């Protein structure tokens, strides 16, 4: 029986609660096949030690088969330039491990009501693939603030960066069953190619990659227009690929259409490494009160199992990923144990135990 080492970083705020809840659920699903290694890091750790990501933590993450993260960030813990320290934890892991594809599934589950009238489970089911290492965020730590009078950040796109994330998106579409509306495999390129040369370049490289995937339809949407389309016709989408900043924004919009960030899973993937965490923040105002929902982190754990299973040819892990997603949906669909962000009053521990029972 193959075993996998999972580096876990609890982080800040509700991070420890949702991360430990997910570890408990994954242990229920997979037993001794997963070995969890707890590691230090985050804003709280920085406040105590001056390090947001200790080198020992980074090396352990680099060696591990996957990384599971709770959440990081405390509003009062900032760098001298006023940017939050906590975000730097996963940003440093992202850039040092070259986690170039941020994967955000947008799926409406049973038991999660969409604010979009008339849309039921199964009718919203697409994935946003966000380029994760370039774009506007390439300016992180490198922008200019001149005398407090002029501030600049630079948007960067490279052929290699755009090509690999576009190829990732097309390959992902081939693995899926197509858009709910028509069953067609489709990659939508989200950009502002009508205004900015950098986005015209992004689109042109995506078009070049598309020639290798004649079985996948190529579609385009400007970043402003897609915010309307995602509300009016969410069933049209299969896979959306976008530059870093645009992908960040539309991912949260997509999450809002299926219940919110508390149900939004996230994976940051590279050629050899994967980081998995819920898309929500650290919510320090409810930390330590057993009020947080573990659902987003648990679903991120399911993404981790599927990624590990596909990467290592382990069909049992892929099956466990599907079983875990079914368990979450069964709990939500039953309507008896529902987290606060979805209109219920279930605690973090109650949700965790309900999902474990559903697995059993």
Buried (B, 14 or more C-beta within 10 A) or exposed (E): EEEBEBBBBBBBBBBBBBBBBBBBBBBBBBEEBBEBBBBBBBBBBBBEEEBBBBEEBBEBBBEBBBBBBBBBBBEEBBEEEEEBBBBBBBBBBBBEBBBBBBBBBBBBBBBBEBEBEEBEBEBBBBBBBBBBBBBBBBBBEEEEEEEEEEEEBEBBBBEEBBBBBBBBBBBBBEEBEBBBBEEBBBBBBBBBBEEEEBBBBBBBBBEEBBEEBEEBBBBBBBBEEBBEBBBEEBBBBBBBBBBBBBBBBBBBBBBBBBBBBBBBBBBBBBEEBBBBBBBBBBBBEBBEEBBBBBBBBBBBBBBBBBBBBBBEEBEEBBBBBEBBBBBBBBBBBEEEBBBBBBEBEBBBBBBBBBBBEBBE
